[in-house]
Amino acid sequence: MEAQVATKPKVKKEHSINHAFASHFAKSMFISVLGLAILTFIGTRMFTHVDLNLYGYMVGTIVFLGGFFYRFIAWGERPPTKVFIKKGLKLLFRKTTPQTTVEHLATYRFIWNRGVYRWTQHLLIGWGCVLACLVTFPLVFGWMYFTMPENGYYTIVAMGISLITIPADGFIAYLSYNALNISAIMVIAGVTMALYRRLKNMQARAEQKFMYDFMPLYLLLFVSITGLALTFINMFLHGWGHSVMSLIHQYSVIITLIYLPFGKLAHIPFRPMSVLARNYREHYGEQSMKPCKVCGEEFVSTEQSQDVLSVLATNEIEFKKEDFHLAELCLPCRRKYRIAQFSGFPTHEVKVKEANQNAKG
Amino acid sequence: MKKRLYLELENCIGCRSCLAACTQCGGHDERNRNYVYDVNPLVNRQTMPLMCLHCVNPACARSCPAQAIQIHETGAVLSALVEKCIGCQNCTIACPYGIPKFDTEQNLMYKCDLCIDRTKDGIPPMCASVCPSNTLQWLTDEEIEAKQKQFNLDNGKWVASMHLESETNVKVNLPGILQGVTKLF
């Protein structure tokens, strides 16, 4: 019986697509590059409209993908991360997911609650970068390009489909030419605010390190300024030094891209995890809550409690007492239990609310 | 000279200066991250502080899916990195002492970081620098060893160390009063 159960999934696994690849990394990389190639094939009308001026960005993006998958897969293999990714993905389609996603990834509501100044700087940098990416990558891979079939009119081609024909001196055309300038100004404003905060805020000053906190900001600033310089060169210097500046800009973007998964900027690709975590907490909270062994208050979902215990077990950490487990206590009771351990008097069993823990006199 | 936070629990008079001082540490955002408990609230006035003990192998950091809880080179287990914390609250569930606090609005965990802006330069943390009763002290390992000799038991252990879950960077001593030792200040 047992042998049968053991062999059954094995047979199924032999035909799994995973066996075609040496590793997760290889599989992710293959699928991404293949996907990019197919999209580019469609977008550029069978490679007839590739902007080879941007080919450096293409190579940069593929190197970035390598770094990204390396970092993300290593991160996802950590026991607690694995739990959240695995269970979170199963719970992706909840009623509250759209709202949580918008609040966590688009409007940054939680940062607003940390401070309006920080929210403003984050919104400027975040959406400036998103806007820049939305323009840059479609141009690099030819998913979007402009043609001028008739003098004075541009046709925007998206994924090989002629989308819209606009007058070359019209408003939409103006926005298209200046999208990267707008995003650069947003990023410069945001980065300047962030740098100012890092010079003034005491906690930031205490904890920040040049390489971790400042360098990503300087990189973004460098990218934005060299990008704006291109526009400046075109408009005021008649294109003098444009080729040099465009190479400097290209290098700065590629270095930022390649660095992105490894430093502070890695929080961008990792942030969607917070939506998974919220869904996980909401779902299992509705399923069943765990009551405290002492006071009976429900303080965490049974599932999460179990998951944390198993994660700690893989790290060979276990908080077992003679007749119970510390994870069975709610947080205030856990603290009082510790006091009880020190003093010998069972503080946690006295039914009194914890008094004056807020230092408010 | 490396110094550690050292707690002599019996000295606590419940003034909560440490809580007030904690709120004033740069970046603590005027919220305290430590606790003071009445030992037997309906009977007597004995209180004891409870701080993060900065475990050598911290369960909070081990259970963090986002690697948001970093361990400083001084051994201090830092508060969650604001850009990394995803608000799953694993750390609050994992901590055997129930120390990490969670702000639902900000979707952010915060805990004692041993005032890292001060202690990384050898300045005592806010709580220890204000404690009027020497409950919280900032001592070198030699000074702590001397204290340990003063209060040691026959089995070569500290009384308090037996009640901790694992090795910690903060050292705790159990009340001399409860051991029947009269303390001379």
Interface residues (C-beta under 8 A of the other chain):
Chain A: W75 R78 P80 T81 V83 F84 H104 F110 N113 R114 N201 M202 Q203 A204 R205 A206 E207 K264 H267 F270 R271 M273 S274 A277 R278 Y280 R281 V300 Q304 S305 D307 V308 V311 L312 N315 I317 F319 L326 A327 L329 C330 L331 P332 C333 R334 R335 K336 R338 I339 Q341 F342 S343 G344 F345 T347 V350 V352 E354 A355 N356 Q357 N358 A359
Chain B: L9 R16 L19 A20 C22 T23 G26 G27 H28 N32 Y35 V36 Y37 D38 V39 N40 P41 L42 Q46 M48 L50 N57 A59 R62 S63 C64 P65 A66 Q67 L78 V82 E83 K84 I86 G87 C88 Q89 N90 T92 I93 A94 C95 P96 Y97 G98 I99 D103 E105 Q106 N107 L108 I116 D117 R118 K120 A160 H163 E165 S166 V172 L174 P175 L178
